[in-house]
Amino acid sequence: MRIIRADRVLTGRRGEVIANGEVLIDKGKIVSVGPRGSAGAADDVLDLPGHTVLPGMIDAHVHLGFDDKVDPVTRRSPESDHHLLLRMAENARKLVSAGVTTARDLGARGFLDLALRDAIEEGLAVGPHLVAATRPITITGGHCWYMGGEADDEPAIRRVARENLRAGADCLKVMASGGLMTPSAPPSWVPQYDTGQLRVVVEEAAARGKGVAAHAHAHASIRSCVEAGVTTIEHCSFLTASGHRFDPELADLVARSGTYVCPTVHGATERIRQVYGEKMLQDWLAGIAGMREAGVRQIAGTDAGFAVGGIPNATDGYVGGLEVFATVGYGNAEIIEMATVLAADACGVGEVAGSLDPGKRADLVAVAGDPLSRLADLRNLALVLVSGRSVGQGAVDTVTPSVG
Ligand SMILES: [Zn+2]
């Protein structure tokens, strides 16, 4: 039994703050959450004056198999799977050291994400709990085809979906539109699949109680994703051949369907201004602001690992992405909810993670300061617990020793 006390305990749900709160943890799970003294006695009490305790953050869109710098397509000598798996383990360590205790990996080759997910659960590697999509389903030569999930018609789509699920995928990823960084793929504003084809992916996932994450930049693809009933739309950037063009009616359709959107904002957003120009950046942000106004349920996710146009998107830049949400009008309490409760629900792990509630995994962070008034305080990590286990990393070590 262990008690963690702090000036503030945030449950994750918007506006729920327990002043002078404490969390009681036992065997990797949360036993109780309440005001100081409510948990009774425990042999191990960690008092953190000046700190805030909140649920561990969730990155709903990462690629641990990318190295955040090098274009994986044009890389001269492809890495062996063995080498790549070690790189993924290092990326997972970085991610959790930034306070991310659950991450959804939306595309990896060779089922390496499953190997890493299971190794982390066994304690062989340090990282967040992983929700793994394995090979993204894409057309032949389509966006991210090199991860091995090519399928052009409905029987082929069904087969790849079933193979991924047989291997142990936690969700399915489908490339509804083209994308950047794959020279042979259609451009981002051109659909790869129609509604009927996307529906096949949704059916196969739903038959096993799983969700679908769909990569979609194009207007027509965003509409198809809603019609097919995917769980989350990734990027949702309203891209056309001449740039981002937000469509309020389409945003309204997304909002009314309840489909989650992960707009993949990250800490390197300022670099977009340098590489693509001010107009491109502002038009993209206008879409995220427009979706907020339309009432679209947006969640935090960074596309970490994916470098676009030479822009590094570091696996530890999570909080930078949250700060982008603040620039388009979201309040800090809303953003914390998007990074915890809502992201957990969207990733299919809302029953076990995303909020500080009895019975859930003891995935939590403690930060110096108060992120409700200053979002940047989320960088002041004093403690990161993944299922109650302390992640000894940098500043984290100095506050509490690692517990086994
Ligand atoms: Zn991605």
Boltz pocket constraint, residues with backbone or C-beta under 6 A from the ligand:
constraints:
  - pocket:
      binder: B
      contacts: [[A, 61], [A, 62], [A, 63], [A, 106], [A, 107], [A, 303], [A, 306]]
      max_distance: 6.0
